[in-house]
Amino acid sequence: MFRLPLFLILPTIALPASSPAFEEVDLSGLRMAFEASIDGRDCICLLEGLGGEAEPKVLVDRFASVSDPRWSPDGRYIAFAAQSGGRWGIYLMEVGSGRMRALITSRDVRYSNPRWSPDGRRLAFNAYLGGWRNDIYVLDVKGKGDPRPVVENFSAMLLDWTPDGREICFTVGWKSSTVYAVEVDRGKPVRLNPAENVFQQLGQFREVLTIPQAEAIYDLSFSPDGSKAVVTADLPPPRFTCEMFLVDLLSGKVEEIKVRGEQKVGGKYNPRWSPDGKLIFFSGYIDRLYECNIMAITPRGELIWRLKREGYDGPFDIIPLGGFSVRPLSPLMPTVWGEVKCGVTGR
């Protein structure tokens, strides 16, 4: 008998019901896919509904490590990265049937960061080949053709697709305050030369947004209507924090989001828009303590909802059907949230 984290069924902490914004928010129908460490084993689990009495169900527990579960836009599948037996791969699971298949695996290449195209037909992902080589590939989920490189010979950290599905957004794998976009269906992949000035070569890409005061950008989420984006970025001394910024993509206006209605929130990570565009979910530390919470705020920073968990230190995702998935920051950092009994089939 294995155990799963208690935070998944604890009641949420919210503003009083008199808050107009809170009255419009219904989180009871969320489907959560998350990575958890159970007795030292990496698993992907599913919880259907937050705040209710449903118990988590283990979906995947056969790999040495798993990371970054991502829902398909229609909610039928979960893509994730996994490693076992010295092979890294991108896998696909059909949630309803439990059927699972490998989309690509290798002993020499470390695959990570699967990201669905808006139409659900393709997946983009990183392929780490060592050194500065963190390329971006795209493959057809139905297996039509081999994975195709989009950006080669470069340290490109995949962020997400643009809402129209024509481009892939990325940032430089070292300090960079700009998000770039590359066309997915161009004839040949972009191949960069690390011996030349990298930032001059970046001029061939479209600049999606820039956070002038930032040292590095980590996360990106577009609003459902595509007019705005929210990102997290490291700020230089003397602040030394990861903050969240709202960017108006039409005007280029950049605003730092200040969370109101709560104690001081430290580092902010992994922002995701709610499917209706009314809220921004993110994970953050309260009062600089090692107590990480998932929170939901309005774009103005008003706190609407908070799910508190002890010992959690990782990002999460919101699925298009109204849910989000949670995973620890690293398989080497097991989470300790409290426990709920849940039967798990052995490997």
DAHUZI-V834064 format. One record per pair of residues at least 12 apart in sequence whose ideal C-beta (glycine too) atoms are under 6 Angstrom apart, sorted by the first residue. I is the first residue (numbers start at 1). GAP is how many residues later the second one is. D is the distance in Angstrom with one decimal. If there is no record, write none. Layout:
I_GAP_D / I_GAP_D
This chain:
2_36_4.8 / 2_37_5.9 / 2_342_4.2 / 3_336_4.0 / 3_338_5.9 / 4_52_4.5 / 4_336_5.0 / 4_338_4.6 / 5_332_3.3 / 6_331_6.0 / 6_332_3.1 / 6_333_5.6 / 6_334_5.3 / 7_302_3.7 / 7_330_4.4 / 8_39_5.2 / 8_48_5.7 / 12_39_5.6 / 12_293_5.8 / 12_295_5.3 / 13_293_4.6 / 14_291_5.0 / 21_277_5.9 / 21_283_5.5 / 22_282_5.5 / 25_279_5.8 / 27_23_5.4 / 28_21_6.0 / 29_293_5.6 / 30_20_4.8 / 30_292_5.8 / 30_293_4.2 / 31_17_5.4 / 31_292_3.7 / 32_15_4.4 / 32_291_5.6 / 33_13_5.4 / 33_36_4.6 / 33_45_5.3 / 33_292_4.0 / 34_291_5.4 / 34_292_3.8 / 34_293_5.9 / 35_31_5.8 / 35_292_3.5 / 37_297_3.5 / 37_298_5.8 / 42_23_4.8 / 42_24_4.8 / 42_289_5.2 / 43_15_5.3 / 43_18_4.4 / 44_15_5.0 / 44_16_4.0 / 44_22_5.4 / 44_25_5.0 / 45_13_5.3 / 46_13_5.3 / 55_287_5.3 / 56_286_5.5 / 58_286_4.7 / 62_285_5.4 / 63_19_4.1 / 63_21_4.3 / 64_19_5.5 / 64_20_4.7 / 65_18_4.8 / 65_266_4.2 / 66_14_5.6 / 66_16_4.7 / 67_14_4.9 / 68_12_6.0 / 68_13_5.4 / 69_256_4.9 / 70_44_5.3 / 71_248_3.5 / 72_44_5.6 / 72_48_5.0 / 73_43_6.0 / 73_47_4.3 / 73_247_4.8 / 74_46_5.8 / 75_246_4.1 / 77_15_5.7 / 77_17_5.7 / 78_15_4.9 / 79_13_5.4 / 79_35_4.2 / 79_44_5.7 / 81_30_5.8 / 81_31_4.7 / 86_21_5.4 / 87_18_4.8 / 87_20_5.3 / 88_22_4.6 / 88_23_5.1 / 89_13_5.1 / 89_15_5.9 / 89_16_3.4 / 89_22_5.9 / 90_13_4.7 / 90_14_5.3 / 90_21_5.0 / 90_24_5.3 / 90_35_5.4 / 104_43_5.6 / 109_18_5.1 / 109_20_5.7 / 110_18_4.2 / 111_14_5.6 / 111_16_5.7 / 112_14_4.9 / 113_12_5.5 / 113_13_4.5 / 113_45_4.8 / 115_45_5.5 / 117_44_5.4 / 117_48_5.0 / 118_47_4.4 / 119_46_5.7 / 122_16_5.4 / 122_18_5.8 / 123_16_5.7 / 123_18_5.9 / 124_14_5.0 / 124_34_5.9 / 124_44_5.3 / 125_12_5.9 / 126_32_5.0 / 132_23_4.5 / 132_62_5.5 / 134_21_4.9 / 134_39_5.5 / 135_14_5.8 / 135_16_5.9 / 135_17_5.1 / 136_14_4.8 / 136_15_4.5 / 136_20_5.2 / 136_22_5.3 / 137_12_5.4 / 138_12_5.6 / 138_46_5.9 / 149_40_4.2 / 150_32_5.9 / 150_39_5.5 / 151_31_5.8 / 151_39_5.1 / 152_37_5.1 / 152_39_4.5 / 153_38_5.2 / 153_39_5.4 / 154_38_4.2 / 155_18_3.0 / 156_14_4.4 / 157_13_5.8 / 157_14_5.2 / 157_16_5.1 / 158_12_5.4 / 159_61_4.1 / 160_60_5.4 / 163_59_5.1 / 163_63_3.9 / 167_14_4.1 / 167_16_5.6 / 168_14_5.7 / 168_16_5.7 / 169_12_5.1 / 169_39_5.7 / 169_51_5.9 / 171_46_4.9 / 175_40_5.2 / 175_41_4.9 / 177_33_5.7 / 177_34_5.1 / 177_37_4.3 / 178_29_5.6 / 178_32_4.5 / 179_29_4.4 / 179_30_5.1 / 179_38_5.9 / 180_25_4.0 / 181_25_4.5 / 181_27_5.0 / 182_23_5.6 / 209_38_4.8 / 211_22_4.8 / 211_34_5.5 / 214_19_3.6 / 215_19_4.7 / 215_21_5.1 / 216_18_4.7 / 217_14_5.5 / 217_16_4.7 / 218_14_5.0 / 219_13_4.5 / 219_51_5.2 / 219_52_5.9 / 221_50_5.2 / 221_51_4.9 / 221_52_5.2 / 223_50_5.2 / 223_54_5.1 / 224_53_4.4 / 227_22_5.9 / 227_23_5.9 / 228_20_5.8 / 229_18_4.7 / 229_20_6.0 / 230_16_5.5 / 230_41_4.4 / 230_50_5.5 / 231_14_5.4 / 232_12_5.3 / 232_36_5.7 / 232_37_5.6 / 232_39_6.0 / 241_26_5.8 / 242_25_4.4 / 243_13_5.7 / 243_25_5.9 / 244_13_4.6 / 244_24_4.3 / 244_27_5.6 / 246_53_5.7 / 257_44_5.1 / 258_43_4.8 / 259_38_5.9 / 259_42_5.3 / 260_41_4.9 / 260_42_5.5 / 261_41_5.9 / 261_42_3.7 / 262_41_4.8 / 263_23_5.4 / 263_24_5.1 / 264_23_5.5 / 265_19_4.4 / 266_19_3.6 / 266_22_4.6 / 267_18_5.3 / 268_14_5.3 / 268_16_4.5 / 269_14_5.1 / 269_46_5.4 / 270_13_5.6 / 270_45_3.1 / 270_46_5.8 / 272_45_5.9 / 272_46_4.0 / 275_45_5.7 / 275_47_5.3 / 279_17_4.6 / 280_17_5.5 / 281_15_5.0 / 281_37_5.6 / 283_32_5.9 / 283_33_6.0 / 292_20_4.4 / 292_21_5.4 / 293_13_5.4 / 293_15_5.1 / 294_13_4.5 / 294_22_5.8 / 309_28_4.9 / 310_27_5.9 / 311_24_5.9 / 311_25_4.0 / 312_23_5.7 / 313_16_5.2 / 314_13_5.5 / 314_14_4.2 / 314_15_4.1
